[in-house]
Amino acid sequence: MTATPSYHARRHPPAEGAPLIFAFHGTGGDEDQFFELVRQLQPRAGIVSPRGDVSEGGAARFFRRTGEGVYDMDDLALRTERMAAFIAAEAAEHPGAPVYGFGYSNGANILASVVMAQPRLFERVGLLHPLIPWEPPPVDLSGRRMLVTAGRRDPICPWPLSEKLIRWAGDQGAEVETVLHDGGHEVRPVEVEGLGRLLA
């Protein structure tokens, strides 16, 4: 029997009837990057904020890449499976709690990959500046809410790829909200507002 995968993570249990929210940091972040933001946006929610277990020059990530926007797809597949098992195990500790998740940049990418592999794990998903440079598979996202945010001048996550992901999510039956700004890869207040609506 294979042991359930584990990550170094910061946790807070949900109040009765509140959701369990998974927060995934960007490259170089850690389990603290969005923890307090979740507390502010959803004070009663449970939180699981894992730290990526891949090091890129000392910066924590959730999967390997060979260059900017060039992913090690075999490693991504392996770590997607591992993360999905971790999420399922954590959610099982709080039966009945709705499961939400959001991530920024590299965290959004691993979350998107998990959703594509296991679309029923999450009821609501926030992808802040995701970069999905592969062809997403058809999945059933009916009844799921998804937020996708992007900067029109983002040099890391080009807008055409974000737009393609937004169309894909809608085609799979998700209820999609899009938040755009004219900046780059930074998270702006308008995105935090959109995240607040998603998690409310």
Stockholm file with secondary structure:
# STOCKHOLM 1.0

chainA/1-200         MTATPSYHARRHPPAEGAPLIFAFHGTGGDEDQFFELVRQLQPRAGIVSPRGDVSEGGAARFFRRTGEGVYDMDDLALRTERMAAFIAAEAAEHPGAPVYGFGYSNGANILASVVMAQPRLFERVGLLHPLIPWEPPPVDLSGRRMLVTAGRRDPICPWPLSEKLIRWAGDQGAEVETVLHDGGHEVRPVEVEGLGRLLA
#=GR chainA/1-200 SS CCCCCCCCEEEECCCTTCCEEEEECCTTCCTTTTHHHHHHHCTTCEEEEECCCEEETTEEESSCEEETTEECHHHHHHHHHHHHHHHHHHHHTSTTCCEEEEEETHHHHHHHHHHHHCTTSCSEEEEESCCCCSCCCCCCCTTCEEEEEEETTCSSSCHHHHHHHHHHHHHTTCEEEEEEESSCSSCCHHHHHHHHHHHC
#=GC SS_cons         CCCCCCCCEEEECCCTTCCEEEEECCTTCCTTTTHHHHHHHCTTCEEEEECCCEEETTEEESSCEEETTEECHHHHHHHHHHHHHHHHHHHHTSTTCCEEEEEETHHHHHHHHHHHHCTTSCSEEEEESCCCCSCCCCCCCTTCEEEEEEETTCSSSCHHHHHHHHHHHHHTTCEEEEEEESSCSSCCHHHHHHHHHHHC
//
